[in-house]
């Protein structure tokens, strides 16, 4: 066995060991992953402060403190609005249920008068199976989240552990980069550096751009639906904005919630037209203005691959998998493109010996 083969086996074993370790502790990784993501986003601010002759530790303290204060300020502004709508929504659930049941009764009376008993039985079985499957899927998801006994720990760790980890990761960011770079073989250093620069540009552009897209869409949908007169429009708008990091999912979720609330509320034709205009403009704004200018083609992945990555990440690692799915897919995409470029230079592809 050659030295190169031994080195490749050691690297493969290390990668498999890391994957196994991540799978075994994935339930407690959320605050650490979030801290690394935030450190990646905030690191340029620390560098700018260092250029003004501020020490690394002090610059990190200023950035982390400023970030935490900004989050608290936003929470103090947004949460009262959302809290009022959430509690109002919960208090209105009985009336919503009654309104939905009345509409269902109208449908049942119509079908009894116009559908034969045999057709009615088949329709009832189909609806029952569909509803049972949906509730089973929702119940299984909630059970997985709550029955592990670690959901509350994750919430507390996000609030308490993430800022601490963020400080130390951000403070030692450059040192970690130097240590990782020192492990790269000297004859591969230029190539690895080039790949890392491409990955870094891809991730930085996507994370910052997509965050801005979500914020702008959340504000737009919240204001638009509120002006239309939809009850809980602010809540629906923020949900649609947050979920916009999944292509078309934020738009679809917001539209379905708005349709449901609109039916229960009994909107006028003018309000329905206004709601349709809000979601049409929002989708056009996302597809032709925000995403092209703020995100562009930085990820190098089409919407289908992004959706696949998110679904695969969710199946494998739950919410944590959804959080890191697109960045991981972007890294894999860069490596695949580099691999294909190398393949096209080989004698096997060119046919030259």
N, C-alpha and C positions, 0 to 999 in steps of 0.2 A: 504494500500500500504506500503510495507516494505521500509526500508532505502535504501537497495541495489537497488530496483526498481526505487526509486526516483533519486538516483545517476545516474543510467543508462539512465533515461529519460533526466536528465540535460545534460549529456555528449552527447546524441543523438541530443538534441536541439542545443547545442553549435556547433557540427559538421555540422549540416544542416545550421546553421546561417553563419558559416565560408564559406561553399560552396556557399551559396547564395550571400554573399558579394564578393567572388572572381569572380563569374559570372558577377556581376553588374559592377565591375571595371576592368575586364580582359584586356581592351584595354590599360590601363596605367601601367600594372604590369610588362611588359617586363624588364625594367631596374632594377627593384627590384629583380625579380627572377634571372636575370643574375648576379647581385651583390651577392646574397646568394650563387649561384653556385660557383662563383669565390672565395668567402670567404671560402667556404668548401674546395676548392682545395688548396688555399694559406695558410690556417691556420697552417699546419705543419711547414711552413717556419718561421712563427712568433714564434712558440713554440721553434724552434731551436735557434733563436736569443735571446729569453728570457733566455734560458739556459746559454747563454754567458753573462748574467748579463746586458742585455739591457732592458730598461723599455718597458712595453706593448705599450704605445703610440708611442715611438720612433721606436720600432720594426715594428709596423703596418705601420708607415710612410715610413720606408725603403722598406718594401715589396710592398706596393701599388705604390710607386714612381718607384721602379725597374720594376714592372709589366707594368706600363704605358709606361715607356721608352722602354721596350722590344717590346711592341705592336707597338709603333711609329717607332722603328728601322725596324721591320719586314715590316711594311706598306711602309716605304721609299724604301725598297729593292724590295718588291713584286709589289706594286701598279704601279710603272712606267712600268714594264713589262706587267702587265695586262691591264693598261690604253692604251698602244700602241696597243695591240691586240684588245681591245674592240673598239677603234675608227677606227682601220683598218677594223674590222668586219662590223661595221655600214656603213662605206664607200663602202664596197663591197656588201652590201645587194642587190642593183639593179642588179649587175652582177650575183649574186646567183639566184635571181628571174628569170632572163633571162635563165640561164642554166637549172633550174628546169622546166621552161615552155617549153623549147625545148625538154626535155626528155618526158614531158607529151604529147606534140604534136606527138612525135614518137609513143607513146603508143596509142594515139587516132587514128592515121592513120592505125596502125596495126589492132586495133580492128574493125575499119570500114571495112577493107578488109576481115577480117576473122570471124566477129561476125554478126549474123542476126540483123535486126532493132529491133525486139522484145527483144532480149537478150540485145542489146545495151541500150534500154530504161530502162530495169530493172536494169542494171548495173549502169546507170547514176543516177537513183533514189536512189539506195543504197549508192553510193559514196556521193551524195548530202546530204543525211540524216546523214551519218557518219561525214562528214566535218562540217555540221551545228551543230551537237551535240558537237563535239570537240571545235569549236569556242565558242559555248554557255557556255561550262564548263570553258574554259579559261577566257572568258569575265566576267563570274560571279565571278570567283576567284579574278581577277584583280579589279573588281568593289568593292568587299568586302574589299580589302586591301586599295584601294585609296579613295573610296567615303566616308569613315567614317570621312575624314578630319583630321585624327589623325596620318597618316603615317609619315608625316614630323616631328611631335612631337616625335614619337617613335625614329626616327633617331637621332634627336637632344638630346633626353633624354639619349640615349645609350652613346653618346659622353660626355655629361655634367653631368648627374645625376648619372650614374652608378659608376664612380670613387668616388664620394662623399659618396654614400650609401655604397660602398665597404669598405671604410675606417672605417666608424662607426660600421658596422656589424662586421668587422674583429677585431676591437678594443674591442668590447663588447661581442665577441663570447663566451668566458668562462663564463662570468656573466650570459648570456642568458641560457647557459647549466645548470648552478647552479639553476637558477630560475625555469626552466622547471622541473628539477629533484626534486625540493622541493614540486612540486604539485603531485608527484606520491605517492599513499598510501604506508605507511611504510611496510605493510605485502606483497606488490607486488613489492617492490623496486628491489630485486634481479632478479626476473623474467623479469621485464621491462628493467633493465640494460642489461641482457643477450640478449634480443630481439634487443635492440638498438645497441649493439656491432655487432650483425650479420648484421643488416641493414647498419651500418656505414662501415663495411668491404666490403659489397656488392657494395655500392655506390662509395666508394673511388676507389676500384679496377676497376670498370667499367668506371668511368669518366676519370681517368688518363690513363687507358689502351686504351680506344677507341679514346681518343684525339691523342695519339701517333700513332694509326693505321691510322687515317685520315691524319695526317701530312706526315707519311712515304709514304702512297699511293699517296697523292697529288704530292709529289716530284717525285716519281717513274713514274707516268703516264705523268707528264709534261715533264720530261727529255726523257722518252721513245718515246712519240709521236713527240717531237721536233727532235730527232735523226732520226726517220723514215722519216721526211720531211713533216709531216702534217702541213699545215698552221693553226695557232691559236692552236697549240698543247699545249702550256703552259696554255692557258685559259681553254681548255677542261680538261687538267690534274688536274688543281686546282679545277674545278667544280666537277670532279669525286671524288677527294680526300675528299672534304668537305661533299659531300653527302654520303660518305661511312659509316656514322654513322647509316644509314638505310641499313639493310642487302640486298645486291645485287643491291640496287638502284643506288649507285654511279657507280658501274661497268656498269649497264645497260644504265644509262644516258650518261656516257662517251662513250660507244660503239656506241649508236645511233647518238650522235653528230659527232663522228669520221666517221661513215659510210656516213652521210650526207655530211660532208665537203670533204671526200675522193671522193665521186661521183662527186661533183661540181668541185673539183680541178683536177680530172682526174689522180689519182695515178697510178703508174706502178704496174705490178704484184709483183715485189719485195717489193714495199712499202706496198701493201695490205698484203703480207705475214708478213712483219715486224710489221704492226699494229695488226694483229691477234696474233703474238707472244707476243706483249706488253700486250694485255688484257688477254691472257691465263696465262702468268707468273704472272700478277697482281692478277688475281683471285686465283691462286694457292698460291701465297704469302700471300694473305689475309686469305684464308681459312685454310691453313695448317701450317703457320709460325706465322704471326702477331697476328691474333685473338687468337689462342691457347696459345701463350706465353705471350702476353700483356694483354689480357682480360680473357682468359680461361673460366671457368664456374661460374665466380663471380656473374653474374646476376641471374643465375638459370632459365633462360627463353630460350626456343627454338626460332629459327628464325621466325617461324610462329607467336608466341605470341608477339615478338618484333614488327613485321610488323603490327599486329593488334593494339597494343598499340599506335604506331605512327599514324596510320590512325584514330583511335578513338580520340586521342589527337588533331589531326589536325581538325577533324570535330567539336569538342566541343569548342576548344579555339584557332584555327588557328595556327600561327607560335609559339605562346607561348605554346600551347598544345604539339606541336612536340618537343619543347625544353625540356619539363619536363615529357614527356610520359614514356620514358624508366625508369628513376629514380623512378617515381611513381609506375610503374608496378613492379619494383624490390622490392619496399617496400611492395606492396600488395602480391607479391610472398612469401616474408619472412613470413608475417603474416598468409598467407594461409597454408604454410608448418608447422608453429608452431601450427595453429589450427587443422590441420589434425593429428599432433603428439599427441596433447591433446585428440582428439576424439578417437584415438586408445587405450587410457588408460581408457576410460569411461566404466562403467558397461554395457551400452547399446551396445557397440561394442564387448566387451569381452564375454558378456552373463553371467557374474558373478554378483551375488547380494551381 
